């Protein structure tokens, strides 16, 4: 994460927050792994407008990471309601992909997150 954030031109404080958030997400994901399902796939993606980190524990029936432990920060949209994010990231998405639980952390580069 540090490498991608450095390449994107983020300041050192923002880089440290992003790196800490990824470490926390991985630690939480590792706690959910079992002997029957001991694998966690972590994918780092750099796109022109954003960076994404996807965490996918491998195995049927494993919980989606972060649903009950994400950090709340004030939202920035017209509603003012809180949104779930890991500190430093602009968006956190939870869902399934190919039948497996996936948590995707997104940090936008050069602008704020798009409004929903």
SEMIDO-312611 format. One record per residue: residue number from 0; residue in three letters; x, y, z of N, C-alpha, C in turn. Coordinates in steps of 0.001 Angstrom, whole numbers. Each point is the difference from the previous one (the first is absolute). Example, Ala and Ser with C-alpha at 12.3 -4.5 7.8 and 13.67 -1.06 7.14 Angstrom:
<pts>
+-----+------+---------+---------+---------+---------+---------+---------+---------+---------+---------+
| pos | code |     n_u |     n_v |     n_w |    ca_u |    ca_v |    ca_w |     c_u |     c_v |     c_w |
+-----+------+---------+---------+---------+---------+---------+---------+---------+---------+---------+
|   0 |  ala |   13190 |   -5690 |    7800 |    -890 |    1190 |       0 |     900 |    1200 |       0 |
|   1 |  ser |    -350 |    1050 |    -720 |     820 |    1190 |      60 |    -770 |    1090 |     730 |
+-----+------+---------+---------+---------+---------+---------+---------+---------+---------+---------+
</pts>
This chain:
<pts>
+-----+------+---------+---------+---------+---------+---------+---------+---------+---------+---------+
| pos | code |     n_u |     n_v |     n_w |    ca_u |    ca_v |    ca_w |     c_u |     c_v |     c_w |
+-----+------+---------+---------+---------+---------+---------+---------+---------+---------+---------+
|   0 |  unk |     828 |   -1185 |       0 |    -828 |    1185 |       0 |     871 |    1247 |       0 |
|   1 |  unk |    1070 |     -53 |     777 |     888 |    1161 |      70 |     539 |     348 |   -1386 |
|   2 |  unk |     416 |   -1000 |    -749 |     561 |     219 |   -1332 |   -1027 |     668 |    -921 |
|   3 |  unk |   -1227 |    -529 |     -35 |   -1032 |     574 |    -861 |    -360 |    1419 |     416 |
|   4 |  unk |    -100 |     239 |    1299 |    -341 |    1337 |     484 |    1120 |     999 |    -287 |
|   5 |  unk |    1247 |    -441 |     142 |    1137 |     864 |    -354 |     -46 |     360 |   -1479 |
|   6 |  unk |    -245 |    -996 |    -853 |     -79 |     249 |   -1447 |   -1119 |     977 |    -348 |
|   7 |  unk |   -1087 |     -74 |     747 |   -1148 |     870 |    -257 |     228 |    1422 |     507 |
|   8 |  unk |    1074 |     215 |     759 |     328 |    1346 |     459 |    -646 |     415 |    1308 |
|   9 |  unk |    -467 |    -944 |     785 |    -598 |     345 |    1286 |    1074 |     456 |     980 |
|  10 |  unk |    -385 |     898 |     908 |     925 |     465 |    1038 |     258 |   -1131 |     985 |
|  11 |  unk |    1097 |     118 |     741 |     437 |   -1095 |     873 |   -1043 |    -362 |    1063 |
|  12 |  unk |    -739 |     981 |     531 |   -1036 |    -318 |     992 |   -1109 |    -846 |    -617 |
|  13 |  unk |    -417 |     343 |   -1210 |   -1048 |    -758 |    -682 |     497 |   -1402 |    -337 |
|  14 |  unk |    1254 |    -104 |    -417 |     584 |   -1310 |    -313 |     -12 |    -879 |    1246 |
|  15 |  unk |     388 |     561 |    1131 |      36 |    -758 |    1253 |   -1402 |    -461 |     403 |
|  16 |  unk |   -1021 |     861 |    -169 |   -1381 |    -384 |     334 |    -484 |   -1137 |    -890 |
|  17 |  unk |     292 |      88 |   -1291 |    -420 |   -1055 |    -926 |     690 |   -1319 |     332 |
|  18 |  unk |    1291 |      83 |     264 |     754 |   -1209 |     336 |    -537 |    -622 |    1289 |
|  19 |  unk |    -270 |     820 |    1004 |    -540 |    -504 |    1271 |   -1373 |    -635 |    -193 |
|  20 |  unk |    -823 |     591 |    -856 |   -1329 |    -550 |    -250 |      92 |   -1369 |    -672 |
|  21 |  unk |     929 |    -157 |    -940 |     167 |   -1295 |    -672 |     520 |   -1041 |     984 |
|  22 |  unk |     934 |     384 |     847 |     519 |    -928 |    1011 |   -1124 |    -439 |     939 |
|  23 |  unk |    -838 |     956 |     429 |   -1120 |    -326 |     890 |   -1004 |    -921 |    -696 |
|  24 |  unk |    -287 |     273 |   -1264 |    -938 |    -841 |    -744 |     548 |   -1413 |    -152 |
|  25 |  unk |    1290 |    -112 |    -284 |     610 |   -1333 |    -137 |     -11 |    -742 |    1333 |
|  26 |  unk |     333 |     698 |    1080 |       2 |    -634 |    1318 |   -1394 |    -520 |     348 |
|  27 |  unk |   -1017 |     807 |    -292 |   -1373 |    -419 |     265 |    -357 |   -1205 |    -865 |
|  28 |  unk |     408 |      25 |   -1251 |    -298 |   -1117 |    -901 |     703 |   -1275 |     452 |
|  29 |  unk |    1244 |     118 |     456 |     738 |   -1175 |     460 |    -696 |    -649 |    1190 |
|  30 |  unk |    -613 |     812 |     868 |    -716 |    -532 |    1159 |   -1201 |    -839 |    -418 |
|  31 |  unk |    -563 |     269 |   -1173 |   -1190 |    -712 |    -455 |     330 |   -1293 |    -749 |
|  32 |  unk |    1258 |    -201 |    -331 |     378 |   -1212 |    -715 |     -80 |   -1207 |     929 |
|  33 |  unk |    -265 |   -1145 |    -571 |    -116 |   -1236 |     775 |     921 |   -1056 |    -607 |
|  34 |  unk |     160 |   -1101 |     707 |     818 |   -1104 |    -518 |    -594 |    -557 |   -1289 |
|  35 |  unk |   -1323 |       6 |    -113 |    -652 |    -483 |   -1215 |     133 |     985 |   -1161 |
|  36 |  unk |     116 |    1286 |     328 |      98 |    1059 |   -1012 |    1119 |     963 |     390 |
|  37 |  unk |    1255 |    -413 |    -198 |    1132 |     779 |     507 |     541 |    1079 |    -950 |
|  38 |  unk |    -654 |     244 |   -1138 |     557 |     910 |    -986 |    -723 |    1334 |     -44 |
|  39 |  unk |     784 |    1054 |    -239 |    -530 |    1343 |    -205 |     661 |     547 |   -1254 |
|  40 |  unk |    -803 |     416 |    -959 |     537 |     608 |   -1215 |     -89 |    1512 |     143 |
|  41 |  unk |    1133 |     675 |    -169 |      61 |    1458 |      95 |     492 |     514 |   -1345 |
|  42 |  unk |    -773 |     898 |    -593 |     342 |     546 |   -1303 |     127 |    1516 |     106 |
|  43 |  unk |    1128 |     525 |    -459 |     230 |    1445 |     -62 |    -110 |     409 |   -1466 |
|  44 |  unk |    -841 |    1002 |    -281 |    -197 |     454 |   -1369 |     172 |    1509 |     -58 |
|  45 |  unk |     776 |     465 |    -976 |     190 |    1440 |    -227 |    -644 |     336 |   -1329 |
|  46 |  unk |   -1013 |     850 |      26 |    -678 |     472 |   -1193 |     310 |    1485 |    -163 |
|  47 |  unk |    -406 |     604 |   -1089 |     351 |    1398 |    -253 |    -580 |     959 |    1041 |
|  48 |  unk |   -1174 |    -312 |     541 |    -656 |     914 |     939 |     -99 |    -521 |    1422 |
|  49 |  unk |     494 |   -1237 |     250 |    -160 |    -561 |    1340 |     939 |   -1188 |     220 |
|  50 |  unk |     117 |    -366 |    1281 |     689 |   -1216 |     415 |   -1029 |    -854 |     719 |
|  51 |  unk |      63 |   -1306 |    -211 |    -925 |    -910 |     664 |     770 |   -1132 |     655 |
|  52 |  unk |    -475 |    -384 |    1182 |     520 |   -1165 |     692 |   -1196 |    -913 |     222 |
|  53 |  unk |      82 |   -1216 |    -530 |   -1073 |    -982 |     168 |     497 |   -1123 |     894 |
|  54 |  unk |    -809 |    -356 |     991 |     312 |   -1095 |     906 |   -1099 |   -1034 |    -127 |
|  55 |  unk |     393 |   -1225 |    -309 |    -977 |   -1070 |    -207 |     450 |   -1267 |     704 |
|  56 |  unk |    -591 |    -296 |    1168 |     293 |   -1283 |     639 |    -551 |   -1113 |    -875 |
|  57 |  unk |     745 |   -1064 |    -155 |    -400 |   -1095 |    -887 |    -715 |   -1085 |     768 |
|  58 |  unk |   -1251 |    -248 |    -388 |    -780 |   -1065 |     615 |   -1455 |     379 |      86 |
|  59 |  unk |    -872 |    -970 |    -149 |   -1433 |     242 |      64 |    -413 |     391 |    1413 |
|  60 |  unk |    -891 |     952 |      79 |    -596 |     353 |    1271 |     849 |     889 |     893 |
|  61 |  unk |    1170 |     451 |    -469 |     808 |     892 |     831 |    -627 |    1389 |      -3 |
|  62 |  unk |      46 |     694 |    1128 |    -646 |    1305 |      86 |     741 |    1044 |    -831 |
|  63 |  unk |    -741 |    1010 |    -405 |     602 |    1128 |    -691 |     751 |     832 |    1022 |
|  64 |  unk |    1244 |     287 |    -279 |     863 |     750 |     902 |    -533 |    1384 |     267 |
|  65 |  unk |       2 |     422 |    1266 |    -233 |    1386 |     341 |   -1427 |     433 |     222 |
|  66 |  unk |    -982 |    -828 |    -269 |   -1375 |     468 |     126 |    -327 |     514 |    1392 |
|  67 |  unk |     575 |    -602 |    1015 |    -313 |     419 |    1361 |    1104 |     810 |     659 |
|  68 |  unk |    1116 |     200 |    -681 |    1121 |     657 |     663 |     594 |    1158 |    -784 |
|  69 |  unk |    -633 |     427 |   -1078 |     539 |    1122 |    -767 |     -42 |    1275 |     831 |
|  70 |  unk |     877 |     908 |    -307 |      73 |    1281 |     701 |   -1032 |     941 |    -603 |
|  71 |  unk |    -763 |     696 |     820 |    -970 |     963 |    -500 |     637 |    1380 |     -52 |
|  72 |  unk |    -214 |     694 |   -1117 |     410 |    1402 |    -117 |   -1158 |     756 |    -616 |
|  73 |  unk |     -73 |    1309 |     227 |   -1119 |     756 |    -567 |     -20 |     -81 |   -1518 |
|  74 |  unk |   -1205 |    -113 |    -568 |    -149 |       0 |   -1446 |     191 |    1396 |    -556 |
|  75 |  unk |     198 |      73 |   -1291 |     234 |    1302 |    -618 |   -1099 |     360 |    -980 |
|  76 |  unk |   -1006 |    -841 |    -142 |   -1086 |     274 |    -941 |   -1042 |     913 |     604 |
|  77 |  unk |   -1077 |     212 |    -735 |   -1069 |     876 |     447 |    -718 |    -497 |    1237 |
|  78 |  unk |      22 |   -1289 |     265 |    -734 |    -530 |    1149 |     741 |     233 |    1306 |
|  79 |  unk |    1309 |      58 |     -39 |     777 |     175 |    1216 |      41 |   -1248 |     862 |
|  80 |  unk |    -585 |   -1082 |    -481 |      -1 |   -1223 |     808 |    1366 |    -666 |     -39 |
|  81 |  unk |     345 |    -760 |    1047 |    1295 |    -669 |      -4 |      68 |   -1070 |   -1078 |
|  82 |  unk |    1178 |    -293 |    -450 |     200 |   -1097 |    -932 |    1110 |    -862 |     553 |
|  83 |  unk |     -10 |   -1293 |    -353 |     994 |    -931 |     519 |    1257 |      80 |    -860 |
|  84 |  unk |    1112 |     297 |     637 |    1279 |     -35 |    -704 |    1083 |    -415 |     972 |
|  85 |  unk |    1051 |    -581 |    -498 |    1196 |    -179 |     783 |     754 |    1315 |     -99 |
|  86 |  unk |     577 |     443 |    1104 |     665 |    1305 |      66 |     954 |     178 |   -1172 |
|  87 |  unk |    -105 |    1126 |    -685 |     880 |     311 |   -1113 |    -584 |    -340 |   -1354 |
|  88 |  unk |    -949 |    -919 |     -59 |    -603 |    -368 |   -1279 |   -1282 |     790 |    -209 |
|  89 |  unk |    -350 |     225 |   -1258 |   -1196 |     767 |    -340 |   -1260 |    -857 |     -51 |
|  90 |  unk |     157 |   -1266 |    -325 |   -1176 |    -863 |    -144 |     360 |   -1418 |     424 |
|  91 |  unk |    -935 |    -641 |     671 |     129 |   -1405 |     350 |   -1229 |    -712 |    -535 |
|  92 |  unk |     226 |   -1049 |    -782 |   -1103 |    -765 |    -557 |      92 |   -1428 |     504 |
|  93 |  unk |   -1168 |    -575 |     294 |     -92 |   -1372 |     465 |    -917 |    -756 |    -936 |
|  94 |  unk |     355 |   -1212 |    -322 |    -873 |    -784 |    -856 |     591 |   -1347 |    -306 |
|  95 |  unk |    -507 |    -606 |   -1075 |     516 |   -1283 |    -430 |     439 |     102 |   -1447 |
|  96 |  unk |     982 |    -797 |    -330 |     496 |     -84 |   -1367 |     321 |   -1459 |    -256 |
|  97 |  unk |    -592 |    -552 |   -1029 |     159 |   -1423 |    -294 |    -339 |    -873 |    1207 |
|  98 |  unk |   -1025 |     409 |     763 |    -464 |    -778 |    1135 |     829 |     138 |    1260 |
|  99 |  unk |     981 |     896 |      11 |     838 |     172 |    1191 |     -99 |    1431 |     518 |
| 100 |  unk |     136 |     147 |    1317 |     -65 |    1306 |     638 |    1193 |     855 |    -421 |
| 101 |  unk |    -269 |    1290 |    -280 |    1061 |     922 |    -398 |    -215 |    1334 |     700 |
| 102 |  unk |    1093 |     567 |     525 |      -5 |    1362 |     511 |     933 |     793 |    -898 |
| 103 |  unk |    -482 |    1131 |    -528 |     819 |     827 |    -884 |     147 |    1388 |     611 |
| 104 |  unk |    1241 |     393 |     240 |     327 |    1326 |     513 |     464 |     848 |   -1182 |
| 105 |  unk |    -580 |    1191 |    -161 |     334 |     855 |   -1141 |     473 |    1362 |     484 |
| 106 |  unk |    1091 |     467 |    -573 |     518 |    1344 |     244 |      93 |     704 |   -1340 |
| 107 |  unk |    -721 |    1116 |    -143 |      28 |     760 |   -1241 |    1226 |     888 |     -51 |
| 108 |  unk |     515 |     176 |   -1188 |    1235 |     772 |    -208 |    -349 |    1328 |    -640 |
| 109 |  unk |     426 |    1083 |     631 |    -133 |    1320 |    -593 |   -1354 |     661 |     143 |
| 110 |  unk |    -970 |    -674 |     575 |   -1315 |     599 |     220 |    -731 |    -809 |    1050 |
| 111 |  unk |   -1120 |     528 |     427 |    -791 |    -710 |    1015 |    -823 |   -1101 |    -641 |
| 112 |  unk |    -506 |    -870 |     827 |    -801 |   -1124 |    -473 |   -1248 |     516 |    -706 |
| 113 |  unk |    -438 |    -682 |   -1055 |   -1236 |     415 |    -668 |   -1201 |    -156 |     928 |
| 114 |  unk |    -946 |     890 |    -138 |   -1207 |     -64 |     822 |    -925 |   -1062 |    -553 |
| 115 |  unk |    -695 |    -676 |     932 |    -961 |   -1046 |    -411 |   -1315 |     617 |    -343 |
+-----+------+---------+---------+---------+---------+---------+---------+---------+---------+---------+
</pts>
